[in-house]
Amino acid sequence: TKNIIEDIIKQQEAFAVELKEDHKVIGSIGLHKKVPLEKWKNYRQREIGYVLSPEYWGHGYIPEAVKAFISYGFNDLDLELIWCTCYNNNHNSKRVIEKCGFKKVYGYWAKTPLLKQDKTMSAYYWIRREEYDKGGL
């Protein structure tokens, strides 16, 4: 985990999510340079990732941040496609993803040693620029 965090920081892809009133950091969010599907490799794309301290779940902080990053990705980075992924059993994250206008594209089973499980279904979602431009958010 430490190596992954250090790599993200080096690439300057992650930002703190903080409470406006007291500037307390409660999570992070980023647009990462990944290509989840080889057949989409020629598209200008990023994968959005986020994490939030559990004590702040359910207050709308992450949907607000995700929507801001979607806008940033399409309007400032000129992306064509933004991905988001979560484990299929992560209902809170799935709810955020769907609330922010992403559509499920596919899922696959993968080994998940961090979750101490043999295999878990990962679900991939996306929002394309055309959907965003039509008022998808």
Order of alpha helices (4+ residues) and beta strands (2+ residues): alpha-beta-beta-beta-alpha-beta-alpha-beta-beta-alpha
